[in-house]
Amino acid sequence: MNRSSQWIRLMMIAFVMNGLGPFGLKVMAEKGLLQRYHFQYLLWWYVGSGVLSVAAFLAEGGRFAAREVAIALGIGAASFGGQMFSLLALERGVPGYIVFPITTGGNLFVVAAAGVLLYKERIGRFGVAGIAVGVLSLVLLSFG
């Protein structure tokens, strides 16, 4: 399997897993389950995502490098913190139509701004389309 298809497969897993986390929080908030099961949800969500990601990586013949493991752990810790604070905001009565657009929109803005400002990336048609789809998803999530 070539490097490009490996990259696409791993990015699709990241895309799906990243989107399902906030969706699960929204479902739990709507069902009134956050207070009782929030730690279990986060624990099993991150354990499951980690196991799936490592399995996909190893199935493609990947090898771990210390620097990459450290970066992955940092990204995972930041993601966990974001999910935890979103969960705590929902538990304290902040409506989902406020929590989700702020957390998701914040990620979208920070990543796009960092790419342009720090790495001097140019946003092409696909980048603009990705940002537009991200903004549209925020709008749809707010009304849901």
C-alpha positions as YAML, in Angstrom:
chain: A
units: angstrom
residues:
- id: 1
  name: MET
  ca: [0.00, 0.00, 0.00]
- id: 2
  name: ASN
  ca: [1.42, 3.37, -0.92]
- id: 3
  name: ARG
  ca: [2.01, 6.20, 1.56]
- id: 4
  name: SER
  ca: [-0.80, 8.35, 0.18]
- id: 5
  name: SER
  ca: [-3.52, 5.76, 0.71]
- id: 6
  name: GLN
  ca: [-2.15, 5.02, 4.20]
- id: 7
  name: TRP
  ca: [-2.35, 8.72, 5.04]
- id: 8
  name: ILE
  ca: [-5.91, 8.97, 3.71]
- id: 9
  name: ARG
  ca: [-7.03, 5.93, 5.72]
- id: 10
  name: LEU
  ca: [-5.54, 7.28, 8.95]
- id: 11
  name: MET
  ca: [-6.98, 10.76, 8.34]
- id: 12
  name: MET
  ca: [-10.44, 9.31, 7.73]
- id: 13
  name: ILE
  ca: [-10.26, 7.47, 11.05]
- id: 14
  name: ALA
  ca: [-9.21, 10.72, 12.76]
- id: 15
  name: PHE
  ca: [-12.00, 12.62, 11.00]
- id: 16
  name: VAL
  ca: [-14.73, 10.17, 12.04]
- id: 17
  name: MET
  ca: [-13.47, 9.68, 15.59]
- id: 18
  name: ASN
  ca: [-13.05, 13.43, 16.12]
- id: 19
  name: GLY
  ca: [-16.61, 14.11, 14.99]
- id: 20
  name: LEU
  ca: [-18.23, 11.36, 17.03]
- id: 21
  name: GLY
  ca: [-16.89, 12.61, 20.39]
- id: 22
  name: PRO
  ca: [-18.89, 15.85, 20.52]
- id: 23
  name: PHE
  ca: [-21.89, 14.06, 19.02]
- id: 24
  name: GLY
  ca: [-21.83, 11.60, 21.92]
- id: 25
  name: LEU
  ca: [-21.68, 14.48, 24.40]
- id: 26
  name: LYS
  ca: [-24.72, 16.06, 22.74]
- id: 27
  name: VAL
  ca: [-26.67, 12.80, 22.93]
- id: 28
  name: MET
  ca: [-25.73, 12.31, 26.58]
- id: 29
  name: ALA
  ca: [-26.72, 15.90, 27.40]
- id: 30
  name: GLU
  ca: [-30.10, 15.46, 25.69]
- id: 31
  name: LYS
  ca: [-30.75, 12.21, 27.58]
- id: 32
  name: GLY
  ca: [-29.67, 13.67, 30.95]
- id: 33
  name: LEU
  ca: [-26.79, 11.18, 31.34]
- id: 34
  name: LEU
  ca: [-23.83, 13.54, 31.70]
- id: 35
  name: GLN
  ca: [-23.85, 13.82, 35.48]
- id: 36
  name: ARG
  ca: [-23.85, 10.08, 36.00]
- id: 37
  name: TYR
  ca: [-21.61, 8.78, 33.20]
- id: 38
  name: HIS
  ca: [-19.30, 11.59, 32.11]
- id: 39
  name: PHE
  ca: [-16.03, 10.04, 33.31]
- id: 40
  name: GLN
  ca: [-16.93, 6.61, 31.91]
- id: 41
  name: TYR
  ca: [-17.83, 8.18, 28.57]
- id: 42
  name: LEU
  ca: [-14.53, 10.03, 28.27]
- id: 43
  name: LEU
  ca: [-12.49, 7.06, 29.48]
- id: 44
  name: TRP
  ca: [-13.98, 4.58, 27.01]
- id: 45
  name: TRP
  ca: [-14.12, 7.11, 24.21]
- id: 46
  name: TYR
  ca: [-10.38, 7.82, 24.40]
- id: 47
  name: VAL
  ca: [-9.38, 4.21, 25.10]
- id: 48
  name: GLY
  ca: [-11.43, 3.04, 22.11]
- id: 49
  name: SER
  ca: [-10.11, 5.75, 19.83]
- id: 50
  name: GLY
  ca: [-6.55, 5.04, 20.90]
- id: 51
  name: VAL
  ca: [-6.85, 1.30, 20.35]
- id: 52
  name: LEU
  ca: [-8.44, 1.79, 16.91]
- id: 53
  name: SER
  ca: [-5.79, 4.32, 15.87]
- id: 54
  name: VAL
  ca: [-2.86, 2.18, 17.04]
- id: 55
  name: ALA
  ca: [-4.34, -0.92, 15.37]
- id: 56
  name: ALA
  ca: [-4.80, 0.94, 12.07]
- id: 57
  name: PHE
  ca: [-1.27, 2.33, 12.29]
- id: 58
  name: LEU
  ca: [0.28, -1.06, 12.99]
- id: 59
  name: ALA
  ca: [-1.83, -2.79, 10.31]
- id: 60
  name: GLU
  ca: [-0.32, -0.42, 7.77]
- id: 61
  name: GLY
  ca: [3.20, -1.41, 8.85]
- id: 62
  name: GLY
  ca: [3.90, 1.75, 10.83]
- id: 63
  name: ARG
  ca: [6.64, 1.99, 13.42]
- id: 64
  name: PHE
  ca: [6.57, 4.24, 16.45]
- id: 65
  name: ALA
  ca: [9.09, 7.02, 16.95]
- id: 66
  name: ALA
  ca: [9.48, 8.66, 20.38]
- id: 67
  name: ARG
  ca: [8.86, 12.15, 19.02]
- id: 68
  name: GLU
  ca: [5.66, 11.10, 17.25]
- id: 69
  name: VAL
  ca: [4.37, 9.30, 20.36]
- id: 70
  name: ALA
  ca: [5.03, 12.44, 22.43]
- id: 71
  name: ILE
  ca: [3.17, 14.61, 19.90]
- id: 72
  name: ALA
  ca: [0.26, 12.14, 19.78]
- id: 73
  name: LEU
  ca: [0.02, 12.11, 23.58]
- id: 74
  name: GLY
  ca: [0.04, 15.92, 23.64]
- id: 75
  name: ILE
  ca: [-2.69, 16.11, 21.04]
- id: 76
  name: GLY
  ca: [-4.70, 13.48, 22.92]
- id: 77
  name: ALA
  ca: [-4.33, 15.36, 26.21]
- id: 78
  name: ALA
  ca: [-5.48, 18.61, 24.58]
- id: 79
  name: SER
  ca: [-8.44, 16.83, 23.00]
- id: 80
  name: PHE
  ca: [-9.34, 15.20, 26.31]
- id: 81
  name: GLY
  ca: [-9.19, 18.59, 28.05]
- id: 82
  name: GLY
  ca: [-11.43, 20.16, 25.44]
- id: 83
  name: GLN
  ca: [-13.99, 17.37, 25.72]
- id: 84
  name: MET
  ca: [-13.86, 17.52, 29.52]
- id: 85
  name: PHE
  ca: [-14.46, 21.27, 29.65]
- id: 86
  name: SER
  ca: [-17.26, 20.96, 27.08]
- id: 87
  name: LEU
  ca: [-18.82, 18.28, 29.24]
- id: 88
  name: LEU
  ca: [-18.48, 20.41, 32.40]
- id: 89
  name: ALA
  ca: [-20.08, 23.39, 30.65]
- id: 90
  name: LEU
  ca: [-23.01, 21.21, 29.58]
- id: 91
  name: GLU
  ca: [-23.35, 19.81, 33.11]
- id: 92
  name: ARG
  ca: [-23.53, 23.33, 34.51]
- id: 93
  name: GLY
  ca: [-26.41, 24.24, 32.24]
- id: 94
  name: VAL
  ca: [-24.73, 26.03, 29.34]
- id: 95
  name: PRO
  ca: [-26.94, 25.18, 26.34]
- id: 96
  name: GLY
  ca: [-25.51, 22.89, 23.68]
- id: 97
  name: TYR
  ca: [-26.21, 25.48, 20.98]
- id: 98
  name: ILE
  ca: [-23.60, 27.64, 22.71]
- id: 99
  name: VAL
  ca: [-21.07, 24.99, 23.83]
- id: 100
  name: PHE
  ca: [-20.65, 23.13, 20.55]
- id: 101
  name: PRO
  ca: [-20.21, 26.06, 18.17]
- id: 102
  name: ILE
  ca: [-17.66, 27.66, 20.50]
- id: 103
  name: THR
  ca: [-15.59, 24.51, 20.99]
- id: 104
  name: THR
  ca: [-15.79, 23.34, 17.39]
- id: 105
  name: GLY
  ca: [-15.53, 26.82, 15.89]
- id: 106
  name: GLY
  ca: [-12.58, 27.57, 18.13]
- id: 107
  name: ASN
  ca: [-10.75, 24.51, 16.82]
- id: 108
  name: LEU
  ca: [-11.53, 25.45, 13.24]
- id: 109
  name: PHE
  ca: [-10.31, 29.01, 13.73]
- id: 110
  name: VAL
  ca: [-7.12, 28.06, 15.62]
- id: 111
  name: VAL
  ca: [-6.08, 25.41, 13.09]
- id: 112
  name: ALA
  ca: [-6.76, 27.66, 10.08]
- id: 113
  name: ALA
  ca: [-5.05, 30.66, 11.68]
- id: 114
  name: ALA
  ca: [-2.01, 28.60, 12.74]
- id: 115
  name: GLY
  ca: [-1.65, 27.19, 9.24]
- id: 116
  name: VAL
  ca: [-1.70, 30.63, 7.67]
- id: 117
  name: LEU
  ca: [0.24, 32.60, 10.30]
- id: 118
  name: LEU
  ca: [2.80, 30.07, 11.54]
- id: 119
  name: TYR
  ca: [3.34, 27.85, 8.53]
- id: 120
  name: LYS
  ca: [2.58, 30.37, 5.77]
- id: 121
  name: GLU
  ca: [0.11, 27.97, 4.16]
- id: 122
  name: ARG
  ca: [-2.10, 29.21, 1.39]
- id: 123
  name: ILE
  ca: [-5.73, 28.26, 1.58]
- id: 124
  name: GLY
  ca: [-6.74, 26.85, -1.78]
- id: 125
  name: ARG
  ca: [-10.15, 25.79, -3.06]
- id: 126
  name: PHE
  ca: [-10.21, 22.60, -1.02]
- id: 127
  name: GLY
  ca: [-9.16, 24.48, 2.11]
- id: 128
  name: VAL
  ca: [-11.89, 27.07, 1.60]
- id: 129
  name: ALA
  ca: [-14.38, 24.26, 0.97]
- id: 130
  name: GLY
  ca: [-13.26, 22.51, 4.17]
- id: 131
  name: ILE
  ca: [-13.65, 25.68, 6.21]
- id: 132
  name: ALA
  ca: [-17.07, 26.31, 4.66]
- id: 133
  name: VAL
  ca: [-18.22, 22.78, 5.48]
- id: 134
  name: GLY
  ca: [-16.92, 23.25, 9.04]
- id: 135
  name: VAL
  ca: [-18.88, 26.49, 9.44]
- id: 136
  name: LEU
  ca: [-21.98, 24.87, 7.93]
- id: 137
  name: SER
  ca: [-21.67, 21.99, 10.40]
- id: 138
  name: LEU
  ca: [-21.54, 24.50, 13.25]
- id: 139
  name: VAL
  ca: [-24.73, 26.12, 12.02]
- id: 140
  name: LEU
  ca: [-26.48, 22.76, 11.67]
- id: 141
  name: LEU
  ca: [-25.29, 21.59, 15.09]
- id: 142
  name: SER
  ca: [-26.57, 24.80, 16.66]
- id: 143
  name: PHE
  ca: [-30.08, 24.23, 15.33]
- id: 144
  name: GLY
  ca: [-30.10, 20.47, 16.14]
...
